Amino acid sequence: MSAPPLTDLERRVLDAVDTAALVEALADLIALDTSGGAETPGQEHVAEFMSEIGLDVDRWQLDLDALRRDPSYSEELDRAEALGVVGQLGGERTAMGGDGPAAGPTLVLNGHIDVVPAGDLARWSVSPFRATVRDGRVYGRGAADMKGGLLSGLFAVRALRDAGVKLAGSVIVHSVVGEEDGGLGTLAAVRRGYTGDAAIVLEPTQLVLAPAQAGAFNFRVTVPGKAAHGALRAEGVDPIDRFIPLYRALQDLERRRNQRPRHPLFADMALPYALCAGTVRAGAWASTVAESLVLEGRLGVAPDEDPDAARRELEAAVRDAARSAITETAGEGAVEAAGEDVVDPAWLRDHPPVVEWWGGQFAPAATDAGHPVIGAVRDAFAAVTGTPPVVHGMPYGADMRLLANEGRTPTVLFGPGDVRRAHAPDEYVEIRELEVATKAVALTAMRFCGVAD
């Protein structure tokens, strides 16, 4: 089926997309370092821009104490304050205190202002917080993940306004904090009532239309040891030795989980639900047997999987690995030579590894293949580019799950940039992708929300 032809008004909207101004605005936003929980200056900047382009703006201080009591709350950074920012075009502004619903559907556009730290600056060929434009790309921290996507949404709304479009429904734009460490900002927006009939989270998908996202749950495994002077190593208990079979058990768990039948949107991926051991820390002194080892990682979860069952499976793998170590150690007999590293099985039995779930807890999410928002994005993309989009699942966690699961808002991921460039030195976004995303989102909003007579 071919995409619906463009009307004269739709062509006017697409012509109103100002790519040069978008790139300039992205450079201004990249210059604001919003890593480490320091998002407020960026939020203030976005709120001012929303007002400039004619949106009704709601900005509010998040009630962090109330949010921390929410069952869906997760966070890794300890913030003292955070700012919520939402702009709206059209409708009756029901979430902002209006008297009634919009005449047509409401579409939510969601983007996060926070970025991960730049890391070792020696690994960058450009300044991470001063945008560099070259070879058709914009370089800088957050260019892809996801200040570029957020601005694509805002410039799509600006194009609607500049073309004189009066929507039958409304578009709500979330600019949120805390996505990278758990989704604090989107949860706050959802709890404040900023939901809709559908949503687009403007994550870097390389313009792939993603109606499903995998889950990702942070975990921590602590392996107890017993400190001793390094010269008397046999009198201590080395948690590093205990960790090696545990790590192999986690690798085996990852393999088994990814050999199972997969969600159709992830079927062609070699490792859609990765289990990553991100950090391993042990010991406090070179000549002391470490008194504990701590592994922190993330567990990938399928869109159609029970998150609690996935957590229990990892806990069981750790528990079974420890039990195997107890059995193997008990069969080794007594220590026969000084310095031989054989641990009393009673130590392992009485000091088992401890599993905790901490930080970002990104549940999986999926939208039914027949939902109108999927068709709207697909047809808009085809109208802009002349070809249909690739439809695929995304293996990373995102705020889609808060809109879909908590806000009961059918949601897709769609935006400019490559997630492979996110979180890395020399992060960039293609200017062409910024332009295509902006036009496709503008056209989607126009068609999904309808145009008032």
VENHU-V916429 format. One record per run of one state. SS is the DSSP state (H for helix, E for strand, - for the rest). FROM is the first residue (numbers start at 0). TO is the last residue. If there is no record, write none. Layout:
BEGIN
ss=[SS | SS]
from=[FROM | FROM]
to=[TO | TO]
END
This chain:
BEGIN
ss=[- | H | - | H | - | E | - | H | - | E | - | H | - | E | - | H | - | E | - | E | - | H | - | E | - | E | - | H | - | E | - | E | - | H | - | E | - | E | - | E | - | E | - | E | - | E | - | E | H | - | E | - | H | - | H | - | E | - | E | - | E | - | H | - | H | - | E | - | E | - | H | - | E | - | E | - | H | - | E | - | E | - | E | H | - | E | -]
from=[0 | 7 | 15 | 18 | 30 | 34 | 35 | 39 | 52 | 55 | 61 | 63 | 68 | 82 | 90 | 93 | 96 | 105 | 112 | 114 | 115 | 120 | 123 | 131 | 134 | 136 | 139 | 142 | 162 | 166 | 167 | 169 | 176 | 183 | 191 | 197 | 201 | 204 | 205 | 208 | 210 | 211 | 213 | 214 | 224 | 225 | 226 | 228 | 229 | 235 | 236 | 237 | 238 | 258 | 263 | 266 | 274 | 282 | 287 | 288 | 291 | 301 | 306 | 330 | 344 | 350 | 353 | 362 | 364 | 366 | 371 | 385 | 390 | 391 | 393 | 394 | 399 | 406 | 410 | 413 | 417 | 418 | 427 | 430 | 449 | 450 | 451]
to=[6 | 14 | 17 | 29 | 33 | 34 | 38 | 51 | 54 | 60 | 62 | 67 | 81 | 89 | 92 | 95 | 104 | 111 | 113 | 114 | 119 | 122 | 130 | 133 | 135 | 138 | 141 | 161 | 165 | 166 | 168 | 175 | 182 | 190 | 196 | 200 | 203 | 204 | 207 | 209 | 210 | 212 | 213 | 223 | 224 | 225 | 227 | 228 | 234 | 235 | 236 | 237 | 257 | 262 | 265 | 273 | 281 | 286 | 287 | 290 | 300 | 305 | 329 | 343 | 349 | 352 | 361 | 363 | 365 | 370 | 384 | 389 | 390 | 392 | 393 | 398 | 405 | 409 | 412 | 416 | 417 | 426 | 429 | 448 | 449 | 450 | 452]
END
